[in-house]
Amino acid sequence: MQIWEAIVLGVVEGVTEFLPVSSTGHLTITEKLMGIPIDDKGVTAFTAVIQVGAILAAIIYFRKDIIRFIVGLFKGLASAEGRQHEDWRMAINVIVGSVPIVIVGLAFKDVIEGALRSMWFVAAGLVVWSVVMVLGDHLGKQKRAEGDVTWKDSLIIGLAQCVAVIPGVSRSGATISMSLFRGLDRVTATRLSFFLGIPALTGGGVLEGVSQSKEIAATVGWGATAMGTAISFVVAYVSIAWLLRYVAGHTFSAFVYYRVALGGILVGLLATGAMTAT
């Protein structure tokens, strides 16, 4: 992979990782347009590794919250009084909500990296999940704040996160939509999506980087991977700040329109043979 290609993919990852439009879907589309083999193990690993840059941006952006949760977790482990604090509950919520994706990710790793790496799945994920996003945005009562989140909420939202192994669905789109169905307000839903994404994407990126290190070196190259990761970090930090401001006063309709339009274009290209599925 050329450095300029890694820079482009890093920008795409940074912009789309936390927006409900599917970063994996966009990376797959961009790689396809560049002529990069999307089903290559090294490319698949590269896609997972550069997400760590975006997650590092989230860790730094939410560092105060993360420190509070960690302190709250240890205080809760140390005393019954500590287990009454909101920070303890949020720490437990993040842990509980992260368990499903760990199980699914490990159990279906070969399928995720193989059969699902198809442009048809990307197109279907973009369009079909848009319906879910519309329903969540309009049917959710949005009366519950961060302090109202329970472990049951987190488990259900964590299960929804598993659907995002299908490219095009969007991890943030899945978690935010389910949060809205659970009655959480948009800002809380978005923040919770960030918190659940940190352990899930960090674990996935590190696992791919270690297990597929030889494939990355032989195909993409670690220099290009490092560049893509660094670029995704910078761009993602800006994207996070923008998204939190945006959701405070807007619905997710604009993202839905974009997803449906992009999915429709992909279906047209695939159906006419202008683009191949893999």
Rosetta blueprint (number, residue, H / E / L):
1 M L
2 Q L
3 I H
4 W H
5 E H
6 A H
7 I H
8 V H
9 L H
10 G H
11 V H
12 V H
13 E H
14 G H
15 V H
16 T H
17 E L
18 F L
19 L L
20 P L
21 V L
22 S L
23 S H
24 T H
25 G H
26 H H
27 L H
28 T H
29 I H
30 T H
31 E H
32 K H
33 L H
34 M H
35 G L
36 I L
37 P L
38 I L
39 D L
40 D L
41 K H
42 G H
43 V H
44 T H
45 A H
46 F H
47 T H
48 A H
49 V H
50 I L
51 Q H
52 V H
53 G H
54 A H
55 I H
56 L H
57 A H
58 A H
59 I H
60 I H
61 Y H
62 F L
63 R H
64 K H
65 D H
66 I H
67 I H
68 R H
69 F H
70 I H
71 V H
72 G H
73 L H
74 F H
75 K H
76 G H
77 L H
78 A H
79 S L
80 A L
81 E L
82 G H
83 R H
84 Q H
85 H L
86 E H
87 D H
88 W H
89 R H
90 M H
91 A H
92 I H
93 N H
94 V H
95 I H
96 V H
97 G H
98 S H
99 V H
100 P H
101 I H
102 V H
103 I H
104 V H
105 G H
106 L H
107 A H
108 F L
109 K H
110 D H
111 V H
112 I H
113 E H
114 G L
115 A L
116 L L
117 R L
118 S L
119 M H
120 W H
121 F H
122 V H
123 A H
124 A H
125 G H
126 L H
127 V H
128 V H
129 W H
130 S H
131 V H
132 V H
133 M H
134 V H
135 L H
136 G H
137 D H
138 H H
139 L H
140 G L
141 K L
142 Q L
143 K L
144 R E
145 A L
146 E H
147 G H
148 D H
149 V L
150 T L
151 W H
152 K H
153 D H
154 S H
155 L H
156 I H
157 I H
158 G H
159 L H
160 A H
161 Q H
162 C H
163 V H
164 A L
165 V L
166 I L
167 P L
168 G L
169 V L
170 S L
171 R H
172 S H
173 G H
174 A H
175 T H
176 I H
177 S H
178 M H
179 S H
180 L H
181 F H
182 R L
183 G L
184 L E
185 D L
186 R H
187 V H
188 T H
189 A H
190 T H
191 R H
192 L H
193 S H
194 F H
195 F H
196 L H
197 G H
198 I H
199 P H
200 A H
201 L H
202 T H
203 G H
204 G H
205 G H
206 V H
207 L H
208 E H
209 G H
210 V H
211 S H
212 Q L
213 S H
214 K H
215 E H
216 I H
217 A H
218 A H
219 T L
220 V L
221 G L
222 W H
223 G H
224 A H
225 T H
226 A H
227 M H
228 G H
229 T H
230 A H
231 I H
232 S H
233 F H
234 V H
235 V H
236 A H
237 Y H
238 V H
239 S H
240 I H
241 A H
242 W H
243 L H
244 L H
245 R H
246 Y H
247 V H
248 A L
249 G L
250 H L
251 T L
252 F L
253 S H
254 A H
255 F H
256 V H
257 Y H
258 Y H
259 R H
260 V H
261 A H
262 L H
263 G H
264 G H
265 I H
266 L H
267 V H
268 G H
269 L H
270 L H
271 A H
272 T H
273 G L
274 A L
275 M L
276 T L
277 A L
278 T L
